[in-house]
Amino acid sequence: MCGGPREKQEPQGAEVVTRPEHPRGIRGIEILFDQCRRRPGQNREERRRGRELPLIVLLGRRGSGKTATLNWLGWIASTRPHAAYDFASDAPRRPHEVAARLAFGLSYRHRNQPPIRFPRLTLGLIVVRMGLSFELGGSDPRDELRQALRQIRKDGAGENGPVLPEVVALLQDLNLLQFPGATLLLSLVRSGLPRLPVGLLWRTGLAWYGARQEYVGLDALVALNRLHQSETHGDRAAVDRTLCEAFVADLRAHYARYDRDRACVLLLDNIDRNRGRQFLDLLVDIREHATTPDGREEFDPLLVVATASDSGRVPGTFDPASRGLRLTAPEDASYAAWERARPRPAVDPAWRWYPVVLRDLTADEVGKLAESVPRLAGAPPLVHRLTYGHPWSVRRLHDVVRRAIARGDADTALRTVLEADWPSPEADAPPEPFARAALRYLLTDATDDRLAALTTCAAARELDAAVDAGLLDDARHPLLLEEVGARLWLGPPVPEDAGTRGGHGSGYLPERCHPVPLPGRPVLHPWLRLLLLRELATRPAGDAPDWTATHTTLRDWYHTQGQPLDEYYHRLALGELETVVDRLHVSLGTLPDVDAWLYELYAVTAAPSRDPVNPGPPASRRALRLAEELAPRSFRDHRALTVLVTSLWLATDPRNRLPVTAPELNHTIGAMFRELGTHAQPRAAGLLHEAHRYAERA
């Protein structure tokens, strides 16, 4: 993709721009983009000099809306020079080829603005692309080059002269002729490139190549052509560097001549693919060594906004707290913050990169996305609780919910929404459950063995524990943690309290209120883990550990580590409800206070269930049946506590918290807390207060 998100392009400057849909949750990015794009200064000279600009990288897990955000920024920048390129949509290209494509986008003529010309880059591209090859003992290469350039001038004489075959070949090689707007590109070539050798290629281009090295005049171009013909890596890298420096020099020269109020913009998608880093590393290095003849630092008027889904492929300041890249939230990103964080002196150019991580959607933003979709009343809260606001999943799940509700009873349809049919990617294949299609999309790049390993690891509350407990036999699989972290699928644990079970309030329990609290290490994104646990639950016993084998291993390992909360968490996942109730009955009287007991109660009942949802009976009735079936003795002796534990366990899955306006499990949970409080005199006030969190509120 080259240029901005245009529906139609016309060489006369009448640009018709299609406005993309506004992505939610990017207000901070819009502000940062505007701050960096503006050319500050009190006078013309200050604006011409410019300033240091960050290389902004929008990081996000797959489906987080990176491309949509980039398209929106392209629409904002559509009245000024800008160009876009997707490294994932094309074959790997050398940096100078990427620069050539971007130059075509930046040279687009905007209304009432002088177009950006690239005489230095154009001359270099002609020299390396015209097919000349100088042989030892042959004619003087300068004469051959001079004759070729003279022919270019002759063929390009007149505004309506023919398009040069070499230029057409260049466009074909850059894969531009296949794009809409190729007529415009050829028109630009016809009106621009043939004229450049007459006025600029000889004065500006030739002078620049001659002044930057030991060669003079045409000898510099001969040397460039010979480097291009070389097969050595160093010579090819020298050609890339020379032409990219020409690209930057042309931009600096244009902005030095014209008083422009905005920097030009490059929008680069998927820089962690197909040599994207190679181009940007070269651009950063050119910036690092850019000085004026008098030794002052020189700034290029180029704002780069890139995207990536693999943070391990993006440089930046190291954050020792998270053992990885220091990421900035959109709401905290600003030009001033980036400038303040600049190390002085800088030991490497990593400070020039500014990684900003895209966040998930809030509950309100999910609701607003559903406003224009009919038949979604009441569904957005469920969609948010399932996906935790993952943008791609929210949109697709809205579609699934709409179709499911249209076919029958709303509550039943919502409880089975993950099992709804979704078109298979293979032709003539039957539909597959949406949950499986979503998992395949989120982990597109994962091999089968990696997916199987991650499915096994999902049983553990924390991925670190899955490795430490020996769930992965293959020595290569521990690298899975690094891959998952680099792909941004790890995050802080969600507070386990009433807020995660349909009640009111969240994060109110003190983190260190329990004698043996949870470690609080990074965990899998809840939506991804839910999908993986579904796969684990359906995995047959065989070579890979099934549900029972995996949770048994974790239960026993946590027992030896002296971590009771995780041990009983996995006991509950195995259906050992009787043992769990016995533990909680004793700890209610032995833990220091009610906060400590509530912390333990919620931590243990956060365990996953192998069969989390039954669309038939109401969830409250199913809780009673499960309590009596799995723990008959406790149901008889400690009925309130047994039903409370079972209800909270089911309430871990939001599909059991329906209807959304008044979840029926809330009534059961509140009633059991109140009944328990009447028999636990030392803890009565705290338990009754907790019951109030599940009461209906206007």
C-alpha positions as CSV (number, residue, x, y, z in Angstrom):
1,M,0.0,0.0,0.0
2,C,1.4,3.4,-1.0
3,G,-0.2,6.7,-0.2
4,G,-3.1,7.5,2.1
5,P,-6.5,5.8,2.4
6,R,-7.9,7.4,-0.8
7,E,-10.9,6.2,-2.7
8,K,-10.1,8.3,-5.7
9,Q,-7.0,10.2,-6.8
10,E,-6.7,12.9,-9.4
11,P,-3.4,14.6,-10.4
12,Q,-5.0,18.1,-10.4
13,G,-5.1,18.1,-6.6
14,A,-8.9,17.4,-6.2
15,E,-8.6,14.6,-3.6
16,V,-11.6,12.6,-2.6
17,V,-10.9,10.9,0.8
18,T,-13.0,8.2,2.3
19,R,-13.3,8.6,6.0
20,P,-12.6,5.4,7.9
21,E,-14.5,4.3,10.9
22,H,-13.1,5.9,14.1
23,P,-11.4,3.3,16.3
24,R,-12.4,3.5,20.0
25,G,-9.9,4.2,22.7
26,I,-7.2,6.1,20.7
27,R,-7.8,9.7,21.9
28,G,-4.3,9.8,23.5
29,I,-2.7,8.6,20.3
30,E,-4.5,11.3,18.3
31,I,-3.2,13.9,20.7
32,L,0.4,12.5,20.4
33,F,0.1,12.4,16.6
34,D,-1.0,16.1,16.5
35,Q,1.7,17.2,18.9
36,C,4.5,15.6,16.8
37,R,3.1,16.6,13.4
38,R,2.9,20.3,14.2
39,R,6.0,22.3,13.2
40,P,6.5,24.6,16.2
41,G,8.3,27.9,16.3
42,Q,7.8,31.6,16.6
43,N,9.1,32.4,13.1
44,R,9.7,31.0,9.7
45,E,13.4,30.2,10.5
46,E,12.5,28.2,13.6
47,R,9.9,26.2,11.8
48,R,12.3,25.4,9.0
49,R,14.9,24.1,11.4
50,G,12.4,21.7,12.9
51,R,13.0,19.4,15.9
52,E,13.8,15.9,16.9
53,L,10.8,13.6,16.4
54,P,10.1,10.2,17.9
55,L,9.6,7.0,15.9
56,I,6.2,6.1,17.3
57,V,5.4,2.4,17.3
58,L,1.8,1.3,18.1
59,L,2.1,-2.1,19.8
60,G,-0.9,-4.4,20.2
61,R,-1.8,-8.0,20.2
62,R,-3.4,-9.5,17.1
63,G,-6.8,-7.9,16.6
64,S,-6.2,-4.9,18.8
65,G,-7.0,-2.4,16.0
66,K,-3.5,-1.4,14.9
67,T,-4.3,-1.1,11.2
68,A,-7.6,0.6,11.9
69,T,-5.7,3.2,14.0
70,L,-3.2,3.7,11.3
71,N,-5.9,4.2,8.7
72,W,-7.6,6.8,10.9
73,L,-4.3,8.7,11.4
74,G,-3.9,8.6,7.6
75,W,-7.3,10.2,7.3
76,I,-6.3,13.0,9.7
77,A,-3.1,13.6,7.7
78,S,-4.8,13.3,4.3
79,T,-4.5,17.1,3.5
80,R,-0.7,17.1,3.9
81,P,2.1,14.9,2.5
82,H,1.8,11.4,3.8
83,A,2.4,7.9,2.6
84,A,1.6,4.4,3.9
85,Y,3.2,1.0,3.5
86,D,2.3,-2.4,4.8
87,F,5.3,-4.7,5.2
88,A,3.0,-7.8,5.5
89,S,1.2,-7.2,2.2
90,D,4.2,-7.5,0.0
91,A,7.3,-9.5,-0.6
92,P,10.4,-8.5,1.4
93,R,11.9,-5.4,-0.1
94,R,15.2,-3.7,0.3
95,P,15.2,-0.3,2.2
96,H,15.8,1.8,-0.9
97,E,12.8,0.1,-2.6
98,V,10.6,0.9,0.3
99,A,11.9,4.5,0.2
100,A,11.0,4.7,-3.5
101,R,7.4,3.6,-2.9
102,L,7.1,6.1,0.0
103,A,8.5,8.9,-2.2
104,F,5.7,8.3,-4.7
105,G,3.1,8.7,-2.0
106,L,4.7,11.8,-0.5
107,S,5.0,13.5,-3.9
108,Y,1.2,13.5,-4.4
109,R,0.1,17.0,-5.2
110,H,-2.2,18.5,-2.5
111,R,-4.4,21.5,-3.0
112,N,-2.6,24.9,-2.8
113,Q,0.7,23.2,-1.7
114,P,3.9,22.7,-3.6
115,P,4.5,19.1,-4.3
116,I,7.6,17.4,-2.8
117,R,10.2,16.5,-5.4
118,F,12.8,13.9,-4.9
119,P,15.7,14.8,-7.4
120,R,18.4,13.1,-5.4
121,L,16.5,9.9,-4.9
122,T,15.2,9.9,-8.5
123,L,18.7,10.2,-9.9
124,G,19.9,7.4,-7.7
125,L,17.1,5.1,-8.6
126,I,17.6,5.8,-12.4
127,V,21.3,5.0,-12.0
128,V,20.8,1.7,-10.2
129,R,17.7,0.6,-12.1
130,M,18.6,1.5,-15.7
131,G,20.4,-1.9,-16.2
132,L,23.8,-0.5,-16.9
133,S,26.7,-2.8,-16.1
134,F,30.3,-1.5,-16.6
135,E,32.8,-4.0,-17.8
136,L,36.6,-3.8,-17.3
137,G,38.4,-2.8,-20.5
138,G,35.2,-1.5,-22.1
139,S,34.2,2.1,-22.9
140,D,34.5,4.8,-20.3
141,P,31.6,4.2,-17.9
142,R,31.2,7.9,-17.5
143,D,30.5,8.2,-21.2
144,E,28.0,5.4,-21.1
145,L,26.2,6.9,-18.1
146,R,26.2,10.4,-19.7
147,Q,24.7,9.0,-22.9
148,A,22.0,7.1,-20.9
149,L,21.1,10.2,-18.9
150,R,21.1,12.3,-22.1
151,Q,18.7,9.8,-23.7
152,I,16.4,10.2,-20.6
153,R,16.4,13.9,-21.1
154,K,15.6,13.5,-24.8
155,D,12.8,11.0,-24.2
156,G,11.3,13.1,-21.5
157,A,11.3,16.4,-23.4
158,G,7.9,18.1,-23.3
159,E,5.2,17.7,-20.7
160,N,3.5,15.0,-22.7
161,G,6.6,13.0,-23.6
162,P,6.5,9.3,-23.4
163,V,7.0,7.4,-20.2
164,L,10.5,6.0,-19.9
165,P,10.6,2.2,-20.2
166,E,13.1,2.2,-17.3
167,V,10.6,4.1,-15.2
168,V,7.8,1.7,-16.2
169,A,10.1,-1.2,-15.3
170,L,10.7,0.5,-11.9
171,L,7.0,0.9,-11.2
172,Q,6.5,-2.8,-12.2
173,D,9.4,-3.9,-9.9
174,L,7.9,-1.8,-7.1
175,N,4.6,-3.5,-7.8
176,L,2.8,-0.1,-8.2
177,L,1.2,-0.7,-11.6
178,Q,-1.2,-3.2,-10.0
179,F,-2.6,-0.6,-7.6
180,P,-5.6,1.7,-8.2
181,G,-4.2,5.1,-9.2
182,A,-1.5,3.7,-11.4
183,T,-2.6,6.3,-14.0
184,L,-1.8,9.0,-11.5
185,L,1.6,7.5,-10.8
186,L,2.5,7.4,-14.5
187,S,1.2,11.0,-14.8
188,L,3.5,12.0,-12.0
189,V,6.4,10.2,-13.6
190,R,5.5,11.9,-17.0
191,S,5.2,15.4,-15.6
192,G,7.9,15.0,-12.9
193,L,10.7,12.6,-13.6
194,P,11.4,13.6,-17.2
195,R,11.6,17.2,-16.1
196,L,13.9,16.6,-13.1
197,P,17.0,15.7,-15.1
198,V,16.6,18.9,-17.1
199,G,16.4,21.2,-14.0
200,L,17.3,19.4,-10.9
201,L,18.9,16.1,-11.6
202,W,22.0,17.8,-13.0
203,R,22.2,20.7,-10.5
204,T,20.8,19.3,-7.3
205,G,21.1,15.5,-7.7
206,L,24.5,15.3,-9.3
207,A,25.9,17.9,-6.9
208,W,24.6,16.0,-3.9
209,Y,26.2,12.7,-4.9
210,G,29.5,14.4,-5.8
211,A,29.7,16.3,-2.5
212,R,29.1,13.4,-0.1
213,Q,32.1,11.2,-1.0
214,E,35.5,11.3,-2.6
215,Y,34.1,11.0,-6.1
216,V,33.3,14.0,-8.3
217,G,30.4,14.5,-10.6
218,L,29.5,11.5,-12.7
219,D,32.2,9.4,-11.0
220,A,30.0,9.3,-7.9
221,L,27.1,7.8,-9.9
222,V,29.4,5.3,-11.6
223,A,30.5,4.2,-8.1
224,L,26.9,3.9,-7.0
225,N,26.1,1.8,-10.1
226,R,29.0,-0.5,-9.4
227,L,28.0,-1.0,-5.8
228,H,24.6,-2.0,-7.0
229,Q,26.0,-4.6,-9.3
230,S,28.0,-6.1,-6.5
231,E,26.8,-9.3,-4.8
232,T,28.5,-8.5,-1.4
233,H,26.3,-7.6,1.5
234,G,28.3,-4.6,2.4
235,D,28.0,-3.0,-1.0
236,R,24.3,-3.7,-1.2
237,A,23.9,-2.1,2.2
238,A,25.9,0.9,1.0
239,V,23.5,1.4,-1.9
240,D,20.5,1.2,0.5
241,R,22.0,3.7,2.8
242,T,22.9,6.1,0.0
243,L,19.5,6.1,-1.5
244,C,17.7,6.4,1.8
245,E,20.0,9.3,2.7
246,A,18.9,10.9,-0.6
247,F,15.3,10.3,0.3
248,V,15.8,12.1,3.6
249,A,17.9,14.9,2.0
250,D,15.1,15.6,-0.5
251,L,12.6,16.0,2.3
252,R,14.9,18.3,4.3
253,A,15.6,20.4,1.2
254,H,11.9,20.8,0.5
255,Y,11.1,21.9,4.1
256,A,14.1,24.3,4.2
257,R,12.6,26.0,1.1
258,Y,8.9,26.1,2.1
259,D,7.4,27.2,5.4
260,R,5.1,24.2,6.1
261,D,3.1,23.9,9.3
262,R,3.0,20.1,9.4
263,A,5.7,17.4,9.1
264,C,5.1,14.8,6.5
265,V,3.9,11.4,7.8
266,L,4.9,7.8,7.1
267,L,2.4,5.2,8.2
268,L,4.1,1.8,8.3
269,D,2.1,-1.3,9.2
270,N,3.5,-4.5,10.5
271,I,7.2,-3.4,10.8
272,D,7.9,-6.7,12.6
273,R,7.5,-8.5,9.2
274,N,9.4,-8.7,5.9
275,R,12.4,-6.5,6.6
276,G,10.4,-3.7,8.2
277,R,13.0,-3.3,10.9
278,Q,15.8,-3.1,8.3
279,F,14.3,0.0,6.8
280,L,13.6,1.7,10.1
281,D,16.9,0.8,11.6
282,L,18.6,2.5,8.6
283,L,16.3,5.5,9.0
284,V,17.1,5.8,12.7
285,D,20.8,5.5,12.0
286,I,20.6,8.3,9.4
287,R,19.0,10.5,11.9
288,E,21.6,9.6,14.5
289,H,24.4,10.8,12.3
290,A,22.7,13.8,10.7
291,T,24.6,17.1,11.1
292,T,24.8,20.4,9.2
293,P,28.1,21.5,7.6
294,D,28.8,23.6,10.7
295,G,28.4,20.6,13.0
296,R,24.8,21.3,14.3
297,E,22.3,18.5,14.7
298,E,20.0,18.3,11.6
299,F,16.4,17.3,11.9
300,D,14.3,15.7,9.2
301,P,10.6,16.8,8.9
302,L,9.4,13.2,8.9
303,L,7.0,11.7,11.5
304,V,7.0,7.9,11.4
305,V,4.1,6.0,13.0
306,A,4.5,2.2,12.8
307,T,2.7,-0.8,14.1
308,A,3.8,-4.2,15.4
309,S,2.4,-7.1,17.2
310,D,5.7,-8.5,18.4
311,S,7.3,-6.3,21.0
312,G,10.4,-8.4,20.9
313,R,11.1,-7.0,17.4
314,V,10.9,-3.4,18.6
315,P,13.7,-1.4,20.2
316,G,13.2,0.9,23.1
317,T,14.0,1.7,26.7
318,F,14.3,-1.5,28.8
319,D,12.0,-1.8,31.8
320,P,13.6,-3.9,34.5
321,A,10.3,-4.1,36.4
322,S,8.6,-6.1,33.7
323,R,11.7,-7.8,32.2
324,G,10.9,-6.3,28.9
325,L,10.2,-3.2,26.8
326,R,9.0,-0.1,28.6
327,L,5.5,0.6,27.1
328,T,3.4,3.7,27.3
329,A,-0.3,3.7,27.5
330,P,-2.1,6.0,25.0
331,E,-3.4,8.3,27.8
332,D,0.1,8.8,29.1
333,A,1.8,9.4,25.7
334,S,2.9,12.9,24.7
335,Y,5.8,14.6,22.9
336,A,6.9,16.2,26.2
337,A,6.9,12.9,28.0
338,W,9.0,11.3,25.3
339,E,11.4,14.2,25.3
340,R,11.8,14.2,29.1
341,A,12.6,10.5,29.0
342,R,15.5,11.0,26.6
343,P,18.7,9.8,28.2
344,R,21.5,12.4,28.3
345,P,24.0,11.2,27.1
346,A,22.3,8.5,25.1
347,V,24.3,5.2,24.9
348,D,22.4,3.9,21.9
349,P,19.6,5.1,19.5
350,A,16.9,3.0,21.3
351,W,15.6,6.2,22.9
352,R,14.4,7.4,19.5
353,W,11.7,4.7,19.5
354,Y,8.5,5.5,21.3
355,P,6.4,2.2,21.9
356,V,2.8,3.0,22.7
357,V,0.6,0.0,23.6
358,L,-3.0,-0.1,22.4
359,R,-5.4,-0.9,25.1
360,D,-8.6,-3.0,25.1
361,L,-12.0,-1.4,25.0
362,T,-13.8,-0.3,28.1
363,A,-17.4,-1.5,28.9
364,D,-18.8,1.8,27.8
365,E,-16.9,1.7,24.5
366,V,-18.1,-1.8,23.8
367,G,-21.7,-0.6,24.5
368,K,-21.2,2.3,22.1
369,L,-20.1,0.0,19.3
370,A,-23.3,-1.9,19.7
371,E,-25.6,1.2,19.5
372,S,-25.9,0.9,15.8
373,V,-26.4,-2.9,15.8
374,P,-30.1,-3.9,16.3
375,R,-31.1,-6.7,18.6
376,L,-28.1,-6.3,20.9
377,A,-29.9,-4.8,23.9
378,G,-28.3,-6.2,27.1
379,A,-25.6,-8.2,25.2
380,P,-22.7,-5.7,25.3
381,P,-21.9,-6.3,29.1
382,L,-21.6,-10.0,28.4
383,V,-19.5,-9.4,25.3
384,H,-17.2,-7.2,27.4
385,R,-16.9,-9.7,30.2
386,L,-16.1,-12.5,27.8
387,T,-13.6,-10.7,25.6
388,Y,-12.3,-8.1,28.2
389,G,-12.7,-5.6,25.4
390,H,-10.4,-7.2,22.8
391,P,-11.5,-5.1,19.7
392,W,-11.6,-7.7,17.0
393,S,-13.4,-10.2,19.2
394,V,-15.9,-7.6,20.4
395,R,-16.9,-6.8,16.8
396,R,-17.2,-10.4,15.7
397,L,-19.0,-11.5,18.9
398,H,-21.5,-8.7,18.3
399,D,-22.3,-10.2,15.0
400,V,-22.6,-13.7,16.5
401,V,-24.8,-12.5,19.3
402,R,-27.1,-10.6,16.9
403,R,-27.6,-13.8,14.8
404,A,-28.0,-16.0,17.8
405,I,-30.7,-13.8,19.4
406,A,-32.6,-13.6,16.2
407,R,-33.0,-17.4,16.2
408,G,-34.6,-17.9,19.6
409,D,-34.6,-17.3,23.4
410,A,-32.1,-14.6,24.2
411,D,-30.7,-16.0,27.5
412,T,-30.2,-19.5,26.0
413,A,-28.6,-17.9,22.8
414,L,-26.2,-15.9,24.9
415,R,-25.2,-18.8,27.1
416,T,-24.2,-20.8,23.9
417,V,-22.8,-17.9,22.0
418,L,-19.2,-19.4,21.9
419,E,-20.6,-22.5,20.3
420,A,-22.5,-20.6,17.5
421,D,-21.6,-21.5,13.9
422,W,-18.9,-19.5,12.2
423,P,-17.9,-20.0,8.5
424,S,-14.9,-22.3,8.1
425,P,-11.8,-20.8,6.2
426,E,-11.7,-23.9,4.0
427,A,-14.0,-24.0,1.0
428,D,-16.9,-26.5,1.3
429,A,-16.0,-27.2,4.9
430,P,-18.8,-27.2,7.5
431,P,-19.1,-24.3,9.9
432,E,-17.1,-24.4,13.1
433,P,-17.8,-23.0,16.6
434,F,-17.0,-19.3,16.9
435,A,-14.7,-20.0,19.9
436,R,-12.4,-22.2,17.7
437,A,-12.4,-19.7,14.9
438,A,-11.5,-16.9,17.3
439,L,-8.7,-18.9,18.8
440,R,-7.3,-19.7,15.4
441,Y,-7.4,-15.9,14.5
442,L,-5.7,-14.8,17.7
443,L,-2.9,-17.3,17.4
444,T,-2.5,-17.3,13.6
445,D,1.2,-17.6,13.6
446,A,1.4,-20.5,16.2
447,T,2.4,-23.9,15.0
448,D,0.3,-26.9,16.0
449,D,2.8,-28.0,18.7
450,R,3.0,-24.5,20.1
451,L,-0.8,-24.3,20.2
452,A,-0.9,-27.6,22.0
453,A,1.7,-26.5,24.5
454,L,-0.1,-23.2,25.2
455,T,-3.4,-25.1,25.7
456,T,-1.8,-27.2,28.3
457,C,-0.2,-24.2,30.0
458,A,-3.6,-22.4,30.1
459,A,-4.6,-24.7,33.0
460,A,-2.2,-22.8,35.3
461,R,-3.2,-19.5,36.7
462,E,0.2,-18.2,35.8
463,L,2.4,-19.4,32.8
464,D,5.5,-19.4,35.0
465,A,3.9,-22.0,37.2
466,A,3.1,-24.2,34.2
467,V,6.8,-24.4,33.3
468,D,8.0,-24.8,36.8
469,A,5.5,-27.6,37.5
470,G,6.9,-29.6,34.5
471,L,3.9,-29.5,32.3
472,L,6.1,-29.0,29.2
473,D,8.5,-31.8,28.5
474,D,10.1,-30.4,25.4
475,A,13.1,-28.2,26.3
476,R,12.1,-25.8,23.6
477,H,8.7,-25.0,25.0
478,P,9.9,-22.8,27.9
479,L,10.6,-20.3,25.1
480,L,6.8,-20.2,24.7
481,L,6.7,-17.8,27.7
482,E,8.9,-15.3,25.8
483,E,6.8,-15.6,22.7
484,V,3.5,-15.1,24.5
485,G,4.9,-12.1,26.4
486,A,6.4,-10.5,23.3
487,R,3.0,-10.9,21.5
488,L,1.5,-8.9,24.5
489,W,-0.8,-11.7,25.6
490,L,0.4,-11.4,29.2
491,G,-0.9,-8.8,31.6
492,P,-1.5,-8.1,35.3
493,P,-4.0,-10.5,37.0
494,V,-7.6,-9.4,37.3
495,P,-8.7,-8.7,40.9
496,E,-10.6,-11.7,42.2
497,D,-13.5,-10.3,44.2
498,A,-17.2,-9.5,43.8
499,G,-16.6,-7.4,40.7
500,T,-15.5,-10.4,38.7
501,R,-18.6,-12.4,39.7
502,G,-21.4,-10.0,38.9
503,G,-21.3,-8.1,42.1
504,H,-20.5,-4.4,42.9
505,G,-17.0,-3.1,43.5
506,S,-13.5,-4.3,42.4
507,G,-10.0,-4.2,43.9
508,Y,-11.3,-3.5,47.4
509,L,-9.5,-6.5,49.1
510,P,-6.0,-5.6,50.3
511,E,-3.4,-7.3,48.3
512,R,-1.5,-8.6,51.4
513,C,-4.4,-9.4,53.6
514,H,-3.8,-13.2,53.3
515,P,-0.9,-15.0,55.0
516,V,0.0,-16.7,51.7
517,P,-1.3,-14.3,49.0
518,L,-1.1,-15.0,45.3
519,P,2.2,-13.9,43.7
520,G,0.6,-11.5,41.3
521,R,2.8,-12.4,38.3
522,P,1.6,-11.8,34.7
523,V,-1.2,-14.0,33.5
524,L,-2.7,-14.8,30.1
525,H,-5.3,-12.4,28.7
526,P,-8.6,-13.7,30.2
527,W,-10.3,-14.0,26.7
528,L,-7.4,-16.0,25.2
529,R,-7.3,-18.2,28.3
530,L,-11.0,-18.9,28.1
531,L,-10.7,-20.1,24.6
532,L,-7.7,-22.2,25.4
533,L,-9.4,-23.8,28.4
534,R,-12.3,-24.7,26.2
535,E,-9.8,-26.6,24.0
536,L,-8.3,-28.3,27.0
537,A,-11.7,-29.4,28.3
538,T,-12.4,-31.2,25.0
539,R,-9.0,-32.7,24.6
540,P,-9.2,-36.5,24.7
541,A,-6.8,-38.5,27.0
542,G,-3.8,-39.5,25.0
543,D,-0.3,-38.1,24.2
544,A,-1.0,-34.6,25.4
545,P,-2.2,-34.2,29.0
546,D,-5.9,-33.8,29.3
547,W,-7.9,-31.7,31.7
548,T,-7.6,-34.2,34.6
549,A,-4.0,-35.0,34.2
550,T,-3.0,-31.3,33.8
551,H,-4.8,-30.0,36.9
552,T,-3.7,-33.0,38.9
553,T,-0.1,-32.2,38.2
554,L,-0.6,-28.6,39.2
555,R,-2.5,-29.5,42.3
556,D,0.3,-31.8,43.5
557,W,3.0,-29.3,42.6
558,Y,1.4,-26.5,44.5
559,H,0.9,-28.7,47.5
560,T,4.7,-29.4,47.6
561,Q,5.3,-25.6,47.2
562,G,3.2,-24.8,50.2
563,Q,0.8,-22.6,48.2
564,P,-2.7,-23.6,49.4
565,L,-4.7,-21.0,47.4
566,D,-3.5,-22.4,44.1
567,E,-3.6,-26.0,45.4
568,Y,-7.3,-25.7,46.2
569,Y,-7.9,-23.7,43.0
570,H,-6.9,-26.8,41.0
571,R,-8.8,-29.1,43.4
572,L,-11.9,-27.3,42.5
573,A,-11.1,-27.4,38.8
574,L,-11.0,-31.2,39.3
575,G,-14.4,-31.2,41.0
576,E,-13.1,-31.8,44.5
577,L,-15.8,-29.6,46.0
578,E,-16.0,-31.5,49.3
579,T,-12.3,-30.9,50.1
580,V,-12.5,-27.3,49.1
581,V,-15.5,-26.6,51.3
582,D,-13.8,-28.3,54.3
583,R,-10.8,-26.0,53.8
584,L,-12.9,-22.9,53.6
585,H,-15.0,-23.9,56.6
586,V,-11.9,-24.2,58.8
587,S,-10.2,-21.1,57.5
588,L,-13.3,-19.0,58.2
589,G,-12.4,-19.3,61.8
590,T,-8.6,-19.4,61.7
591,L,-7.7,-16.6,59.3
592,P,-7.0,-13.2,60.8
593,D,-10.1,-11.4,59.5
594,V,-13.0,-11.6,57.1
595,D,-11.0,-9.8,54.3
596,A,-8.4,-12.6,54.4
597,W,-11.1,-15.2,54.2
598,L,-12.9,-13.4,51.3
599,Y,-9.5,-13.2,49.5
600,E,-9.1,-17.0,49.9
601,L,-12.7,-17.7,48.9
602,Y,-12.5,-15.6,45.7
603,A,-9.0,-16.9,44.8
604,V,-10.1,-20.5,45.1
605,T,-13.5,-20.2,43.4
606,A,-11.8,-18.5,40.4
607,A,-11.0,-22.0,39.2
608,P,-12.1,-22.9,35.7
609,S,-14.8,-25.6,35.2
610,R,-14.5,-28.3,32.6
611,D,-18.2,-27.9,31.8
612,P,-18.8,-24.2,32.7
613,V,-22.1,-23.6,31.0
614,N,-25.3,-25.7,30.8
615,P,-27.9,-23.8,28.6
616,G,-30.8,-25.9,30.0
617,P,-31.4,-25.2,33.7
618,P,-31.0,-21.8,35.2
619,A,-27.5,-21.2,36.7
620,S,-28.8,-20.9,40.3
621,R,-30.7,-24.3,40.0
622,R,-27.5,-25.8,38.5
623,A,-25.5,-24.5,41.5
624,L,-27.8,-26.4,43.9
625,R,-27.6,-29.6,41.9
626,L,-23.8,-29.4,41.6
627,A,-23.4,-28.7,45.3
628,E,-25.4,-31.7,46.3
629,E,-23.9,-34.0,43.6
630,L,-20.2,-33.1,44.2
631,A,-20.2,-32.6,47.9
632,P,-23.2,-34.4,49.5
633,R,-21.7,-34.4,53.1
634,S,-20.8,-30.7,53.0
635,F,-24.2,-29.9,51.4
636,R,-25.8,-31.6,54.4
637,D,-23.6,-30.2,57.1
638,H,-22.6,-26.8,55.7
639,R,-25.2,-26.1,53.1
640,A,-24.8,-22.3,52.9
641,L,-21.0,-22.5,52.4
642,T,-21.3,-25.3,49.9
643,V,-23.9,-23.5,47.7
644,L,-21.9,-20.2,48.0
645,V,-18.7,-21.9,46.8
646,T,-20.5,-23.6,43.9
647,S,-22.3,-20.4,42.9
648,L,-19.2,-18.3,42.9
649,W,-17.4,-21.0,40.9
650,L,-20.1,-20.9,38.2
651,A,-20.2,-17.1,38.3
652,T,-16.6,-17.1,37.2
653,D,-17.9,-17.5,33.7
654,P,-20.0,-14.5,32.6
655,R,-22.4,-16.7,30.6
656,N,-23.8,-17.9,33.9
657,R,-24.5,-14.3,35.0
658,L,-27.7,-13.8,33.0
659,P,-29.9,-12.0,32.5
660,V,-27.5,-9.1,32.5
661,T,-29.8,-6.6,34.2
662,A,-30.4,-8.9,37.3
663,P,-28.1,-12.0,37.3
664,E,-29.9,-14.8,39.1
665,L,-26.7,-16.0,40.6
666,N,-26.4,-12.7,42.4
667,H,-29.5,-13.5,44.4
668,T,-28.2,-16.9,45.4
669,I,-24.7,-15.6,46.3
670,G,-26.1,-12.8,48.4
671,A,-28.5,-15.1,50.2
672,M,-25.8,-17.6,51.0
673,F,-23.5,-14.8,52.4
674,R,-26.4,-13.6,54.6
675,E,-27.1,-17.1,55.8
676,L,-23.5,-17.8,56.5
677,G,-23.2,-14.5,58.4
678,T,-26.0,-15.5,60.8
679,H,-23.9,-18.5,62.0
680,A,-20.4,-16.9,62.0
681,Q,-20.7,-14.4,64.8
682,P,-17.1,-13.1,64.8
683,R,-17.3,-12.5,61.0
684,A,-21.0,-11.6,60.7
685,A,-20.6,-7.9,59.8
686,G,-18.1,-8.5,57.1
687,L,-20.1,-11.3,55.5
688,L,-23.3,-9.3,55.6
689,H,-21.5,-6.4,54.0
690,E,-20.3,-8.7,51.3
691,A,-23.8,-9.9,50.7
692,H,-24.8,-6.3,50.0
693,R,-22.4,-6.2,47.0
694,Y,-24.7,-8.7,45.2
695,A,-27.9,-6.8,45.9
696,E,-29.8,-5.2,43.0
697,R,-29.3,-1.4,42.7
698,A,-31.3,1.1,40.8
